[in-house]
Amino acid sequence: MGMQQMMALVAAALALSTLPGFAGPCSQAIDQMQAKINARLKATAGGGPAAPESSAATMHRQPTPGSIAAGEGKLGELSPQTWRP
């Protein structure tokens, strides 16, 4: 197999590998669900109680799901495990 044939085969394989990435007929359902999630987040984002910043928050580390859930639990907010769209 020549170099040009190999390059054409690789280009075709690369082009065809992107096809499963399209949302296709589900795109409308995805958009509707995203709108529901955004509305729910917007409604709850500013309405909850606030807490002072902890010393762990100032250590320049990413929070873990457990630390977020613990903080929300102390404030009486919904945790990610109990929230449903």
C-alpha positions as CSV (number, residue, x, y, z in Angstrom):
1,M,0.0,0.0,0.0
2,G,1.4,3.4,-1.0
3,M,1.8,6.4,1.2
4,Q,-1.1,8.3,-0.5
5,Q,-3.4,5.3,-0.1
6,M,-2.5,5.0,3.5
7,M,-3.1,8.7,4.1
8,A,-6.5,8.5,2.4
9,L,-7.5,5.5,4.5
10,V,-6.4,7.3,7.7
11,A,-8.3,10.5,6.7
12,A,-11.5,8.4,6.0
13,A,-11.2,6.6,9.3
14,L,-10.7,9.9,11.2
15,A,-13.7,11.5,9.4
16,L,-15.9,8.5,10.2
17,S,-14.9,8.3,13.8
18,T,-16.6,11.7,14.5
19,L,-20.1,10.4,13.5
20,P,-21.0,8.8,16.8
21,G,-20.4,12.2,18.5
22,F,-23.4,13.9,17.0
23,A,-26.5,14.2,19.3
24,G,-28.8,13.6,16.3
25,P,-32.4,13.1,17.1
26,C,-31.8,13.5,20.8
27,S,-30.6,17.1,20.6
28,Q,-34.0,18.6,21.3
29,A,-34.4,16.5,24.4
30,I,-30.9,17.4,25.5
31,D,-31.7,21.1,25.0
32,Q,-34.9,20.8,27.0
33,M,-33.2,19.0,29.9
34,Q,-30.4,21.6,29.9
35,A,-33.0,24.4,30.2
36,K,-34.7,22.6,33.1
37,I,-31.3,22.2,34.9
38,N,-30.3,25.8,34.3
39,A,-33.6,27.1,35.6
40,R,-33.4,24.9,38.7
41,L,-29.8,26.0,39.4
42,K,-30.7,29.7,38.8
43,A,-33.6,29.5,41.2
44,T,-31.5,27.9,44.0
45,A,-28.1,29.5,43.4
46,G,-28.8,32.8,45.3
47,G,-31.6,31.7,47.6
48,G,-29.7,29.5,50.0
49,P,-28.0,30.5,53.2
50,A,-24.4,31.6,53.2
51,A,-21.6,30.4,55.5
52,P,-18.2,31.8,56.3
53,E,-15.3,30.6,54.3
54,S,-13.5,27.7,56.0
55,S,-9.8,27.4,56.3
56,A,-9.9,24.4,54.0
57,A,-11.3,26.7,51.3
58,T,-8.2,28.9,51.4
59,M,-5.7,26.1,50.7
60,H,-5.9,26.3,46.9
61,R,-7.3,22.8,46.4
62,Q,-10.3,21.6,44.5
63,P,-13.2,20.6,46.7
64,T,-14.2,17.0,46.8
65,P,-17.8,15.9,46.3
66,G,-17.8,14.8,50.0
67,S,-16.6,18.2,51.3
68,I,-19.3,20.0,49.2
69,A,-22.0,17.6,50.4
70,A,-20.8,18.1,54.0
71,G,-20.9,21.9,53.6
72,E,-24.4,21.8,52.1
73,G,-25.5,19.5,54.8
74,K,-24.5,21.9,57.5
75,L,-26.5,24.6,55.7
76,G,-29.5,22.3,55.2
77,E,-29.3,22.5,51.4
78,L,-29.8,19.8,48.8
79,S,-26.9,17.6,48.3
80,P,-26.0,16.4,44.8
81,Q,-27.0,12.9,45.7
82,T,-30.6,13.9,46.5
83,W,-31.2,16.5,43.8
84,R,-33.3,15.4,40.9
85,P,-34.2,17.5,37.8
